[in-house]
Amino acid sequence: MVAQKICITLLLLASASTVFADTPDTLLSGYAADASRAAPGFQPSAQRGQALFTKEWGVSQKMPNCAACHSKNLKAEGKHVITDKRIAPLAPEANPERFTSSTKVEKWFKRNCTEVVGRECTAAEKADFIQFVSHGG
């Protein structure tokens, strides 16, 4: 009986974590909702996301844009231009773990936007970027 209760509890915990797991689309929806509060009617745009990804921001000569480290091919591995550390593909299609943790997504947006763009990215930019990487790239 105790073993049966433990199994049921574990199954409930596993299903609860699945229900609340982040996906590219749930993160995209959250950023789009935040952006809509600032700009009513906001709709994520893969074209704006691509422009954000490829724009040369002028903040760093070694990292002029996101593609410098992440590769222009979203399904390919990238390599950090300073540390030579391998970077898994950006496209969730090629890297199913991409955009599955809001904590990690926020960490990397903060770090990468600050280093490449020179400031933190807005909710609209994050939504556009995820739209591009997940649906338009």
C-alpha positions in Angstrom: 0.0 0.0 0.0 2.8 2.4 0.9 4.6 1.6 -2.4 1.4 2.2 -4.3 1.0 5.7 -2.7 4.7 6.5 -3.5 4.2 5.5 -7.1 1.0 7.6 -7.4 2.8 10.6 -5.8 5.7 10.3 -8.2 3.3 10.0 -11.2 1.5 13.2 -10.1 4.7 15.0 -9.6 6.0 14.0 -13.0 2.7 15.1 -14.7 2.7 18.4 -12.8 6.2 19.2 -14.0 5.2 18.4 -17.6 2.2 20.7 -17.3 4.3 23.6 -16.2 7.3 23.0 -18.4 8.4 25.9 -20.5 8.3 25.6 -24.3 9.4 28.0 -27.0 5.7 28.9 -27.6 4.9 29.5 -23.9 7.9 31.7 -23.5 7.0 33.5 -26.8 3.5 34.1 -25.5 4.8 35.4 -22.2 7.1 37.9 -23.8 4.5 38.9 -26.4 2.0 39.6 -23.6 4.6 41.7 -21.8 5.3 43.6 -25.0 1.6 44.1 -25.6 1.3 45.9 -22.3 3.8 48.5 -23.6 2.6 48.5 -27.2 -1.1 47.3 -27.5 -1.6 45.1 -30.5 2.1 43.9 -30.6 2.6 40.7 -32.7 5.9 38.9 -32.7 7.8 39.1 -36.0 10.3 36.6 -37.3 11.6 39.4 -39.6 12.4 41.7 -36.7 13.9 38.8 -34.8 16.2 38.0 -37.8 17.2 41.7 -38.0 18.0 41.7 -34.2 20.1 38.5 -34.8 22.1 39.8 -37.7 22.4 43.5 -37.0 25.9 44.7 -36.3 25.5 46.6 -33.0 28.9 48.2 -32.7 29.4 47.3 -29.1 32.1 44.7 -29.5 34.4 44.1 -32.5 34.7 40.4 -31.7 30.9 40.0 -31.2 29.3 42.4 -33.6 26.1 40.4 -33.8 24.5 37.2 -32.5 25.6 35.2 -35.5 29.3 35.8 -34.6 29.0 33.1 -32.0 25.7 31.3 -32.8 26.3 30.8 -36.6 24.1 32.1 -39.3 22.7 28.6 -39.6 20.3 28.2 -36.6 20.4 24.4 -36.8 24.2 24.3 -36.6 26.5 24.5 -33.6 28.1 27.7 -32.8 31.3 28.6 -31.1 32.0 31.5 -28.7 34.5 33.8 -30.5 36.4 34.5 -27.3 36.3 31.3 -25.3 36.0 28.8 -28.2 33.2 27.1 -26.1 30.8 25.0 -28.2 27.3 26.5 -28.4 24.4 24.1 -29.1 22.1 25.1 -32.0 19.6 27.9 -31.5 16.7 26.2 -33.4 14.5 24.1 -31.1 14.1 21.8 -34.1 17.8 20.9 -33.9 18.1 21.4 -30.1 15.0 20.3 -28.3 16.3 21.7 -25.0 16.4 25.2 -26.4 13.9 27.6 -24.8 12.6 25.0 -22.2 13.7 26.9 -19.1 12.6 30.5 -18.5 15.4 30.8 -15.9 18.1 29.8 -18.5 16.4 31.9 -21.2 16.5 35.0 -19.1 20.0 34.4 -18.0 21.3 34.1 -21.6 19.2 37.0 -22.9 20.6 39.2 -20.2 24.2 38.2 -20.8 24.1 38.1 -24.6 22.0 41.3 -25.1 24.3 43.2 -22.7 27.5 41.9 -24.5 26.2 42.3 -28.1 23.4 44.9 -28.1 24.9 46.9 -25.2 21.7 46.8 -23.1 19.1 44.4 -22.0 16.7 43.4 -24.7 13.0 44.4 -24.4 10.2 41.9 -24.1 9.3 42.7 -27.7 12.8 41.9 -28.9 12.8 38.6 -27.0 9.4 37.7 -28.5 10.6 38.6 -32.0 13.9 36.6 -31.5 12.0 33.5 -30.3 9.6 33.8 -33.2 12.5 33.9 -35.6 14.4 31.1 -34.1 11.4 28.8 -33.5 9.2 29.6 -36.4 10.8 31.7 -39.0 14.5 30.9 -39.3 
